Amino acid sequence: MKTKDLVILGIFSSIIILLSITPIGYFSFGVINVTIIHVPVIVGSILLGYKKGAILGFIFGLTSLINNTFKPVLLSFVFSPFIPVPGHDYGSALALLICFVPRILVGIVPFFLIKLLKGIFKNKNKQLLTFCLTGIFASLVNTLLVMSGIFLIFKDAYSAAKNISVNAVSASILTIIFMNGIPEAIVAAIITSAICKVLYNNPQINHYRD
């Protein structure tokens, strides 16, 4: 069973890495990268448990660090300590918090969220709804924590990078949450529901379905 779990974990890890090195995983809009890499992290957490989900989240964060270091965009300094913060000739180690903490939590939250929602929606006919809601909320965890981290840690640098006033930063971040975060959440809900509908009740893959 442990060997089987490790194989499945390896498959999900490979999917994350594959998405990170292809246009499918990251869509660059010049200002920030829109990603769907959180989807295999969410699904992996549901099927393999929160510990392996956290590992997948770490791999997600690692791919983000690598992408933003070697293919930087305007806001890459918030994800990589190797990219200079605007106004300085050095990066910030605090970028690692934004890069890894939200992504690791994306691998932890779905496991507990699916349990909570199953307790609320006890009817098995509503199983698809639980997958959909889990995908939405888990995706928003990533978006909200990343953008909140940017606001709290890099507010002034963000203002300088985008050439806007500090007072306009909150509005700019809210715009990104709505323009990027909501579409990501919808996509996560659709894909998570489609995959989990097939795999969740398979005892060979999911040992946490009860």
DOFI-54410 format. One line per 8 residues: number of its first residue (from 1); their letters; for each residue x, y, z of C-alpha. Coordinates in Angstrom, 1 decimal, decimal comma, m for minus. Layout:
BEGIN
NUM> a> X:Y:Z | ...
***
This chain:
BEGIN
1> mktkdlvi> 0,0:0,0:0,0 | 2,8:2,4:0,8 | 4,5:1,6:m2,4 | 1,3:2,2:m4,3 | 0,9:5,6:m2,5 | 4,4:6,6:m3,4 | 3,8:5,7:m7,1 | 0,6:7,8:m7,1
9> lgifssii> 2,5:10,6:m5,3 | 5,2:10,4:m8,0 | 2,6:10,7:m10,7 | 1,0:13,8:m9,2 | 4,5:15,3:m8,7 | 5,3:14,6:m12,3 | 2,1:16,3:m13,4 | 3,0:19,4:m11,3
17> illsitpi> 6,5:19,5:m12,8 | 5,2:19,0:m16,3 | 2,6:21,8:m15,9 | 5,3:24,1:m14,6 | 7,5:23,7:m17,7 | 4,8:24,0:m20,3 | 2,4:26,8:m21,2 | m0,5:24,8:m19,8
25> gyfsfgvi> 0,7:25,3:m16,2 | 1,5:29,0:m16,2 | m0,1:31,7:m18,2 | 2,0:34,8:m18,2 | 0,2:38,1:m18,5 | 3,2:40,3:m18,0 | 2,3:41,3:m14,5 | 1,7:38,0:m12,8
33> nvtiihvp> 1,5:34,3:m13,6 | m2,0:32,7:m13,6 | m1,6:29,0:m12,7 | m3,6:25,8:m12,7 | m0,8:23,8:m11,0 | m2,7:24,0:m7,7 | m5,3:21,5:m9,2 | m3,1:18,3:m8,9
41> vivgsill> m2,2:19,5:m5,4 | m5,8:19,8:m4,4 | m6,7:16,4:m5,9 | m3,6:14,8:m4,4 | m4,6:16,1:m0,9 | m8,1:14,6:m1,3 | m6,9:11,2:m2,5 | m3,6:10,8:m0,6
49> gykkgail> m4,1:12,7:2,6 | m2,8:16,0:4,0 | 0,8:14,9:4,5 | 1,3:13,9:0,9 | m0,8:16,9:m0,1 | 1,7:19,1:1,8 | 4,6:17,5:m0,2 | 2,8:18,2:m3,4
57> gfifglts> 2,2:21,8:m2,2 | 5,9:22,1:m1,5 | 6,7:20,9:m5,0 | 4,2:23,5:m6,4 | 6,0:26,2:m4,4 | 9,4:25,0:m5,7 | 8,2:25,2:m9,3 | 7,0:28,7:m8,6
65> linntfkp> 10,3:29,7:m7,2 | 12,2:28,2:m10,2 | 9,9:29,8:m12,7 | 10,0:33,3:m11,1 | 13,8:33,1:m10,8 | 14,6:32,0:m14,3 | 11,6:33,4:m16,2 | 10,9:36,6:m14,1
73> vllsfvfs> 7,9:38,8:m14,7 | 7,1:42,1:m13,1 | 6,1:40,7:m9,7 | 8,6:37,8:m9,5 | 10,4:39,5:m6,6 | 7,5:38,5:m4,3 | 8,1:34,8:m5,1 | 11,8:34,6:m5,4
81> pfipvpgh> 14,5:36,0:m3,1 | 16,9:36,0:m6,0 | 15,0:38,7:m7,9 | 15,8:42,3:m6,6 | 13,0:44,1:m4,9 | 12,2:47,4:m6,7 | 14,4:50,2:m5,3 | 17,0:47,7:m4,0
89> dygsalal> 19,7:45,6:m5,6 | 18,9:42,5:m3,6 | 15,9:40,3:m3,1 | 14,0:39,4:0,1 | 14,0:36,1:1,9 | 10,4:36,8:2,9 | 9,5:36,0:m0,7 | 9,9:32,3:0,4
97> licfvpri> 7,0:32,7:2,7 | 4,7:33,8:m0,1 | 6,1:31,2:m2,4 | 5,8:28,2:m0,1 | 3,3:28,7:2,8 | 0,1:29,2:0,7 | 1,0:26,4:m1,7 | 1,7:23,9:1,2
105> lvgivpff> m1,6:24,9:2,8 | m3,3:24,2:m0,6 | m2,1:20,6:m0,1 | m3,4:20,4:3,5 | m6,8:22,2:3,5 | m8,6:20,1:0,9 | m8,3:16,9:2,9 | m10,0:18,4:5,9
113> likllkgi> m12,4:20,4:3,8 | m13,7:17,4:2,0 | m14,3:15,7:5,4 | m16,2:18,7:6,7 | m18,4:19,0:3,6 | m19,1:15,3:3,6 | m20,5:15,7:7,1 | m22,7:18,6:5,9
121> fknknkql> m23,8:17,0:2,7 | m24,4:13,4:3,8 | m26,3:12,5:0,8 | m24,0:10,7:m1,6 | m25,8:12,3:m4,5 | m24,2:15,6:m3,4 | m20,7:14,2:m3,6 | m20,0:16,1:m6,8
129> ltfcltgi> m21,0:19,3:m5,0 | m18,4:18,6:m2,2 | m15,7:18,1:m4,8 | m16,7:21,3:m6,5 | m16,8:23,4:m3,3 | m13,5:21,9:m2,2 | m11,8:22,9:m5,5 | m13,2:26,4:m5,2
137> faslvntl> m12,2:27,0:m1,5 | m8,8:25,4:m1,8 | m7,9:27,4:m4,9 | m9,0:30,6:m3,1 | m6,7:29,7:m0,2 | m3,8:30,0:m2,6 | m5,0:33,2:m4,2 | m6,0:35,0:m1,0
145> lvmsgifl> m2,9:34,0:1,0 | m0,5:35,0:m1,8 | m2,2:38,3:m2,4 | m2,5:39,0:1,3 | 1,2:38,2:1,8 | 2,1:40,6:m1,0 | 0,0:43,4:0,6 | 1,4:42,8:4,1
153> ifkdaysa> 5,1:42,2:3,1 | 5,7:44,0:m0,2 | 3,1:46,8:m0,3 | 5,6:49,5:m1,0 | 7,6:47,4:m3,5 | 4,4:46,4:m5,2 | 3,5:50,1:m5,5 | 6,9:50,9:m7,0
161> aknisvna> 6,8:48,0:m9,4 | 3,4:48,9:m10,8 | 4,0:52,6:m10,6 | 0,9:53,3:m8,6 | 0,4:55,1:m5,3 | 0,6:53,1:m2,0 | m3,1:53,9:m1,4 | m4,0:52,2:m4,7
169> vsasilti> m2,3:48,9:m3,9 | m5,3:47,4:m2,1 | m7,6:48,1:m5,1 | m5,0:46,7:m7,5 | m4,7:43,5:m5,4 | m8,5:43,1:m5,2 | m8,6:43,4:m8,9 | m6,1:40,6:m9,3
177> ifmngipe> m8,1:38,4:m6,9 | m11,3:38,9:m8,9 | m9,7:38,8:m12,4 | m7,3:35,9:m11,7 | m8,4:34,2:m8,5 | m12,0:33,6:m9,4 | m11,3:32,1:m12,9 | m8,6:29,8:m11,2
185> aivaaiit> m11,2:28,7:m8,6 | m13,8:27,9:m11,2 | m11,3:25,9:m13,3 | m10,1:24,1:m10,1 | m13,7:23,2:m9,2 | m14,4:21,7:m12,7 | m11,2:19,7:m12,9 | m11,2:18,6:m9,3
193> saickvly> m14,8:17,4:m9,6 | m14,1:15,5:m12,9 | m11,1:13,7:m11,6 | m12,4:12,9:m8,1 | m15,7:11,7:m9,4 | m13,7:8,9:m11,1 | m11,0:8,2:m8,5 | m12,5:9,1:m5,1
201> nnpqinhy> m14,4:5,9:m4,6 | m11,6:3,7:m5,9 | m10,1:1,9:m2,8 | m6,9:1,2:m4,8 | m6,2:4,9:m5,0 | m8,1:6,6:m2,2 | m7,7:5,2:1,3 | m9,5:8,2:3,0
209> rd> m12,9:8,1:1,4 | m14,7:6,9:4,5
***
